[in-house]
């Protein structure tokens, strides 16, 4: 019988402590990722946290899952905090805590060693995602060469994230049928976190970008991926969906070509769109609705209008 691997993580085999356990324990461990977690990004992050922690324990003489103690978890968190940010540490701890909760219920371990361990304090009022001002965003979109399919794709993807505040994961999971006409306007359908479906009309500029991309590139299969990779041999769209790392590399490449020095990423456009919307008189409640946020508190993290105020105040120091 071949050793099982972590679901959707073919590069990760079972950690040594799990491989040393009996078959029911191994299956319970794998079921945590396959059954208990539906979001692929969360699954990937928790799998990484589990692998990292259990390997850390094995390197310090722990030989079985039942030997893991709260002191091990606390020591690992201290080591991790020296090299990682507080949000990353809290996410890793959450992954380990949820995993051991699952193992306790499955009677693999007698108690959860992570339940009593506290993570680092972390309070956020403003997000850290780099944003662009309107001129930079316009320059980025205008700098894209749309004479080839790759340019049409890139402009449409960036435009979609700017004008709809869509998460990159939701944008990349779109199918051709998720762009449709309703009331003589183009609409889009996004599958957001938690399986929530979100539909909204397109800004006229986004409508132009999507029509140009879909019609010129001949994207007709309703079930086909909307945003796809480019085949190296033909320089035409392939059938393979674009991935988040692909999108990040594209954004960095396009920003460099447009002369933008800010180190932007996929999430930049969500923050940029929300900030611009609020600057131009949009309400926080409507911004939350467009972004599909359950609470306006989350939307406020993307509101970067105070950055401009802060800069203006700094410039009052006239020496």
GUMI-129914 format. One record per residue (C-alpha): residue in three letters; residue number from 1; x, z, y. Coordinates in nm, 3 decimals, always signed. Each point is the difference from the previous one (the first is absolute). Layout:
BEGIN
R  rest   nr       xx       zz       yy
R   ALA  NUM        X        Z        Y
...
# end
This chain:
BEGIN
R  rest   nr       xx       zz       yy
R   UNK    1   +0.000   +0.000   +0.000
R   UNK    2   +0.141   -0.101   +0.337
R   UNK    3   +0.047   +0.265   +0.270
R   UNK    4   -0.288   -0.025   +0.249
R   UNK    5   +0.064   -0.071   +0.363
R   UNK    6   -0.169   +0.117   +0.315
R   UNK    7   -0.306   -0.215   +0.084
R   UNK    8   +0.073   -0.276   +0.250
R   UNK    9   +0.362   +0.120   +0.019
R   UNK   10   +0.183   -0.197   -0.266
R   UNK   11   +0.335   +0.105   +0.140
R   UNK   12   -0.075   +0.368   -0.069
R   UNK   13   +0.013   +0.130   -0.358
R   UNK   14   -0.108   +0.352   -0.086
R   UNK   15   +0.213   +0.276   +0.159
R   UNK   16   +0.217   +0.186   -0.252
R   UNK   17   -0.216   +0.317   +0.006
R   UNK   18   -0.310   -0.203   -0.083
R   UNK   19   +0.175   -0.212   -0.262
R   UNK   20   +0.107   +0.323   -0.172
R   UNK   21   -0.360   +0.123   -0.021
R   UNK   22   -0.247   -0.083   -0.276
R   UNK   23   -0.217   -0.310   +0.004
R   UNK   24   -0.316   +0.169   +0.143
R   UNK   25   +0.207   +0.132   +0.292
R   UNK   26   +0.148   -0.343   +0.063
R   UNK   27   -0.342   -0.160   -0.003
R   UNK   28   -0.140   +0.266   +0.233
R   UNK   29   +0.286   -0.071   +0.241
R   UNK   30   -0.068   -0.375   -0.004
R   UNK   31   -0.374   +0.051   +0.036
R   UNK   32   +0.058   +0.179   +0.329
R   UNK   33   +0.121   -0.327   +0.155
R   UNK   34   -0.237   -0.231   -0.187
R   UNK   35   -0.320   +0.208   +0.020
R   UNK   36   +0.023   +0.255   +0.279
R   UNK   37   +0.142   -0.226   +0.273
R   UNK   38   -0.163   -0.328   +0.100
R   UNK   39   +0.194   -0.089   +0.315
R   UNK   40   +0.311   -0.198   -0.101
R   UNK   41   +0.203   +0.127   +0.295
R   UNK   42   -0.080   +0.363   -0.083
R   UNK   43   +0.073   -0.067   -0.367
R   UNK   44   +0.340   -0.145   +0.088
R   UNK   45   +0.087   +0.287   +0.235
R   UNK   46   -0.107   +0.271   -0.249
R   UNK   47   +0.186   -0.172   -0.283
R   UNK   48   +0.314   +0.004   +0.212
R   UNK   49   -0.051   +0.368   +0.083
R   UNK   50   -0.054   +0.092   -0.365
R   UNK   51   +0.306   -0.190   -0.116
R   UNK   52   +0.217   +0.149   +0.275
R   UNK   53   -0.110   +0.359   -0.060
R   UNK   54   +0.017   -0.006   -0.378
R   UNK   55   +0.343   -0.167   +0.004
R   UNK   56   +0.113   +0.269   +0.249
R   UNK   57   -0.118   +0.269   -0.242
R   UNK   58   +0.169   -0.163   -0.299
R   UNK   59   +0.328   -0.019   +0.191
R   UNK   60   -0.018   +0.378   +0.049
R   UNK   61   -0.049   +0.093   -0.361
R   UNK   62   -0.378   -0.004   -0.037
R   UNK   63   -0.077   -0.142   -0.345
R   UNK   64   -0.382   +0.011   -0.018
R   UNK   65   -0.300   -0.040   +0.229
R   UNK   66   -0.113   +0.353   -0.086
R   UNK   67   +0.328   +0.140   +0.138
R   UNK   68   -0.062   -0.130   +0.355
R   UNK   69   -0.044   +0.297   +0.235
R   UNK   70   -0.109   +0.037   +0.366
R   UNK   71   +0.364   +0.071   +0.088
R   UNK   72   +0.095   -0.345   -0.127
R   UNK   73   -0.263   -0.164   +0.218
R   UNK   74   +0.099   +0.205   +0.306
R   UNK   75   +0.371   -0.079   -0.048
R   UNK   76   -0.075   -0.370   -0.040
R   UNK   77   -0.205   +0.004   +0.320
R   UNK   78   +0.288   +0.166   +0.188
R   UNK   79   +0.244   -0.264   -0.126
R   UNK   80   -0.243   -0.280   +0.084
R   UNK   81   -0.064   +0.128   +0.352
R   UNK   82   +0.370   -0.030   +0.084
R   UNK   83   -0.016   -0.376   -0.050
R   UNK   84   -0.364   -0.095   +0.059
R   UNK   85   -0.258   +0.034   +0.275
R   UNK   86   -0.270   +0.267   -0.016
R   UNK   87   -0.282   -0.252   -0.076
R   UNK   88   +0.200   -0.144   -0.291
R   UNK   89   +0.071   +0.346   -0.140
R   UNK   90   -0.367   +0.099   +0.027
R   UNK   91   -0.105   -0.320   -0.176
R   UNK   92   +0.247   +0.058   -0.285
R   UNK   93   -0.116   +0.360   -0.040
R   UNK   94   -0.363   -0.114   -0.006
R   UNK   95   +0.083   -0.246   -0.276
R   UNK   96   +0.169   +0.265   -0.215
R   UNK   97   -0.278   +0.252   +0.067
R   UNK   98   -0.272   -0.247   -0.104
R   UNK   99   +0.196   -0.102   -0.309
R   UNK  100   +0.037   +0.359   -0.124
R   UNK  101   -0.366   +0.073   +0.074
R   UNK  102   -0.079   -0.288   -0.234
R   UNK  103   +0.243   +0.129   -0.265
R   UNK  104   -0.149   +0.351   +0.020
R   UNK  105   -0.352   -0.132   -0.060
R   UNK  106   +0.136   -0.200   -0.294
R   UNK  107   +0.162   +0.319   -0.139
R   UNK  108   +0.348   -0.153   +0.015
R   UNK  109   +0.136   +0.283   +0.217
R   UNK  110   -0.143   +0.353   +0.046
R   UNK  111   +0.003   +0.004   +0.382
R   UNK  112   +0.080   -0.216   +0.303
R   UNK  113   +0.349   +0.092   +0.131
R   UNK  114   -0.062   -0.192   +0.325
R   UNK  115   -0.328   +0.165   +0.099
R   UNK  116   +0.164   +0.291   +0.183
R   UNK  117   +0.281   -0.198   +0.164
R   UNK  118   -0.047   -0.079   +0.367
R   UNK  119   +0.127   -0.318   +0.157
R   UNK  120   +0.162   -0.028   +0.345
R   UNK  121   -0.218   +0.048   +0.305
R   UNK  122   -0.099   -0.328   +0.159
R   UNK  123   -0.245   -0.062   +0.284
R   UNK  124   -0.064   -0.344   +0.146
R   UNK  125   -0.193   -0.087   +0.314
R   UNK  126   +0.148   -0.344   +0.062
R   UNK  127   +0.111   -0.248   -0.262
R   UNK  128   +0.360   -0.113   -0.031
R   UNK  129   -0.079   -0.362   -0.081
R   UNK  130   +0.175   -0.233   +0.250
R   UNK  131   -0.249   -0.198   +0.208
R   UNK  132   +0.021   -0.313   +0.211
R   UNK  133   -0.148   -0.052   +0.343
R   UNK  134   -0.231   -0.294   +0.062
R   UNK  135   +0.274   -0.227   +0.131
R   UNK  136   +0.221   +0.060   -0.301
R   UNK  137   -0.289   -0.057   -0.239
R   UNK  138   -0.093   -0.323   +0.175
R   UNK  139   +0.364   -0.114   -0.006
R   UNK  140   +0.023   +0.077   -0.372
R   UNK  141   -0.309   -0.203   -0.086
R   UNK  142   +0.096   -0.291   +0.226
R   UNK  143   +0.352   -0.014   -0.143
R   UNK  144   -0.125   -0.079   -0.350
R   UNK  145   +0.059   -0.366   -0.089
R   UNK  146   -0.333   -0.114   -0.145
R   UNK  147   +0.112   -0.351   -0.092
R   UNK  148   +0.048   +0.121   -0.361
R   UNK  149   -0.225   +0.195   -0.237
R   UNK  150   +0.219   +0.310   +0.014
R   UNK  151   -0.045   +0.020   +0.377
R   UNK  152   -0.377   -0.035   -0.023
R   UNK  153   -0.006   +0.274   -0.261
R   UNK  154   +0.219   +0.238   +0.198
R   UNK  155   -0.194   -0.046   +0.323
R   UNK  156   -0.330   +0.054   -0.181
R   UNK  157   +0.123   +0.318   -0.172
R   UNK  158   +0.148   +0.153   +0.315
R   UNK  159   -0.309   -0.098   +0.198
R   UNK  160   -0.227   +0.155   -0.262
R   UNK  161   +0.181   +0.334   +0.018
R   UNK  162   +0.005   -0.002   +0.382
R   UNK  163   -0.361   -0.098   +0.065
R   UNK  164   -0.169   +0.195   -0.283
R   UNK  165   +0.236   +0.302   -0.025
R   UNK  166   +0.019   -0.075   -0.373
R   UNK  167   +0.246   +0.180   -0.223
R   UNK  168   +0.250   -0.239   -0.151
R   UNK  169   -0.113   +0.095   -0.351
R   UNK  170   -0.360   -0.093   +0.081
R   UNK  171   +0.108   -0.326   +0.164
R   UNK  172   +0.216   -0.108   -0.294
R   UNK  173   -0.271   +0.079   -0.255
R   UNK  174   -0.245   -0.238   +0.167
R   UNK  175   -0.138   -0.297   -0.191
R   UNK  176   -0.112   -0.330   +0.151
R   UNK  177   -0.362   +0.113   -0.034
R   UNK  178   +0.075   +0.297   +0.225
R   UNK  179   +0.003   -0.240   +0.297
R   UNK  180   -0.355   -0.122   +0.055
R   UNK  181   -0.245   -0.126   +0.261
R   UNK  182   -0.286   +0.220   +0.118
R   UNK  183   -0.211   -0.059   +0.309
R   UNK  184   +0.213   -0.303   +0.090
R   UNK  185   +0.311   +0.218   +0.024
R   UNK  186   +0.283   +0.055   -0.240
R   UNK  187   +0.001   +0.343   -0.167
R   UNK  188   +0.248   +0.173   -0.226
R   UNK  189   -0.043   +0.249   -0.282
R   UNK  190   +0.264   +0.266   -0.067
R   UNK  191   +0.034   +0.231   -0.297
R   UNK  192   +0.135   +0.316   +0.159
R   UNK  193   +0.122   +0.333   -0.138
R   UNK  194   -0.229   +0.177   -0.239
R   UNK  195   -0.169   -0.325   -0.100
R   UNK  196   -0.187   -0.022   +0.330
R   UNK  197   -0.115   -0.349   +0.094
R   UNK  198   +0.029   -0.082   +0.368
R   UNK  199   -0.146   -0.313   +0.163
R   UNK  200   +0.042   -0.103   +0.363
R   UNK  201   -0.013   -0.316   +0.217
R   UNK  202   +0.319   -0.176   +0.102
R   UNK  203   +0.141   -0.005   +0.350
R   UNK  204   -0.012   -0.361   +0.126
R   UNK  205   +0.381   -0.024   -0.011
R   UNK  206   +0.011   +0.123   -0.359
R   UNK  207   -0.276   -0.242   -0.089
R   UNK  208   +0.219   -0.284   +0.125
R   UNK  209   +0.300   +0.124   -0.199
R   UNK  210   -0.196   +0.040   -0.325
R   UNK  211   -0.172   -0.337   +0.023
R   UNK  212   +0.331   -0.175   +0.066
R   UNK  213   +0.166   +0.177   -0.293
R   UNK  214   -0.279   -0.042   -0.255
R   UNK  215   -0.091   -0.360   +0.081
R   UNK  216   +0.352   -0.136   +0.045
R   UNK  217   +0.132   +0.169   -0.314
R   UNK  218   -0.307   -0.088   -0.207
R   UNK  219   -0.084   +0.350   -0.121
R   UNK  220   -0.327   -0.065   -0.179
R   UNK  221   -0.015   +0.221   -0.310
R   UNK  222   -0.240   +0.285   +0.090
R   UNK  223   +0.178   +0.240   -0.237
R   UNK  224   +0.350   -0.109   +0.100
R   UNK  225   +0.227   +0.221   +0.209
R   UNK  226   -0.031   -0.068   +0.372
R   UNK  227   +0.362   +0.076   +0.086
R   UNK  228   +0.251   -0.148   -0.244
R   UNK  229   +0.370   -0.048   -0.045
R   UNK  230   +0.171   -0.331   +0.072
R   UNK  231   +0.145   -0.191   -0.296
R   UNK  232   +0.372   -0.057   +0.054
R   UNK  233   +0.006   -0.349   -0.145
R   UNK  234   -0.295   -0.148   +0.191
R   UNK  235   -0.018   +0.232   +0.307
R   UNK  236   -0.374   +0.002   -0.062
R   UNK  237   -0.231   +0.292   -0.075
R   UNK  238   +0.019   +0.125   -0.358
R   UNK  239   -0.271   +0.182   -0.196
R   UNK  240   +0.191   +0.331   +0.016
R   UNK  241   -0.136   +0.264   +0.241
R   UNK  242   +0.230   +0.117   +0.277
R   UNK  243   +0.129   +0.356   -0.052
R   UNK  244   +0.054   +0.275   +0.255
R   UNK  245   +0.382   -0.031   -0.017
R   UNK  246   -0.041   -0.377   +0.054
R   UNK  247   -0.219   +0.068   +0.303
R   UNK  248   +0.246   +0.253   +0.142
R   UNK  249   +0.290   -0.245   -0.035
R   UNK  250   -0.212   -0.266   +0.171
R   UNK  251   -0.089   +0.230   +0.289
R   UNK  252   +0.363   +0.098   +0.055
R   UNK  253   +0.106   -0.365   -0.013
R   UNK  254   -0.268   -0.110   +0.247
R   UNK  255   +0.078   +0.288   +0.237
R   UNK  256   +0.368   -0.090   +0.004
R   UNK  257   -0.080   -0.366   +0.070
R   UNK  258   -0.225   +0.106   +0.290
R   UNK  259   +0.275   +0.216   +0.150
R   UNK  260   -0.181   +0.328   -0.065
R   UNK  261   +0.250   +0.281   -0.046
R   UNK  262   -0.250   +0.271   -0.098
R   UNK  263   +0.025   +0.068   -0.373
R   UNK  264   -0.359   -0.083   -0.083
R   UNK  265   -0.164   -0.006   -0.341
R   UNK  266   -0.330   -0.085   -0.166
R   UNK  267   -0.175   +0.304   +0.147
R   UNK  268   +0.108   -0.085   +0.356
R   UNK  269   -0.290   -0.240   +0.048
R   UNK  270   -0.264   +0.260   -0.089
R   UNK  271   +0.137   +0.233   +0.268
R   UNK  272   +0.049   -0.287   +0.245
R   UNK  273   -0.357   -0.124   -0.040
R   UNK  274   -0.156   +0.345   +0.036
R   UNK  275   +0.211   +0.085   +0.307
R   UNK  276   -0.086   -0.331   +0.169
R   UNK  277   -0.370   +0.043   -0.081
R   UNK  278   -0.005   +0.347   +0.160
R   UNK  279   +0.207   -0.113   +0.300
R   UNK  280   -0.257   -0.269   +0.072
R   UNK  281   -0.293   +0.242   +0.010
R   UNK  282   -0.094   +0.030   -0.365
R   UNK  283   -0.128   +0.339   -0.115
R   UNK  284   +0.174   +0.219   -0.255
R   UNK  285   -0.316   +0.003   -0.213
R   UNK  286   -0.016   -0.381   -0.014
R   UNK  287   +0.373   -0.019   -0.072
R   UNK  288   -0.052   +0.237   -0.294
R   UNK  289   -0.287   -0.216   -0.124
R   UNK  290   +0.204   -0.320   +0.022
R   UNK  291   +0.297   +0.165   -0.171
R   UNK  292   -0.233   +0.147   -0.264
R   UNK  293   +0.124   +0.352   +0.068
R   UNK  294   -0.217   +0.286   -0.123
R   UNK  295   +0.103   +0.209   +0.301
R   UNK  296   +0.103   -0.077   +0.358
R   UNK  297   +0.288   +0.245   -0.054
R   UNK  298   +0.169   -0.261   -0.215
R   UNK  299   -0.061   -0.269   +0.261
R   UNK  300   +0.162   +0.217   +0.266
R   UNK  301   +0.327   -0.015   -0.193
R   UNK  302   +0.008   -0.374   +0.076
R   UNK  303   -0.083   +0.040   +0.369
R   UNK  304   +0.334   -0.053   +0.174
R   UNK  305   -0.122   -0.027   +0.357
R   UNK  306   +0.182   +0.319   +0.089
R   UNK  307   +0.332   -0.174   -0.072
R   UNK  308   -0.047   -0.199   +0.320
R   UNK  309   -0.098   +0.311   +0.196
R   UNK  310   +0.306   +0.184   -0.127
R   UNK  311   +0.231   -0.285   +0.101
R   UNK  312   -0.155   -0.008   +0.348
R   UNK  313   +0.053   +0.374   +0.038
R   UNK  314   +0.362   -0.023   -0.117
R   UNK  315   +0.067   -0.259   +0.268
R   UNK  316   -0.100   +0.256   +0.266
R   UNK  317   +0.345   +0.152   -0.041
R   UNK  318   +0.151   -0.215   +0.277
R   UNK  319   +0.368   +0.081   +0.037
# end
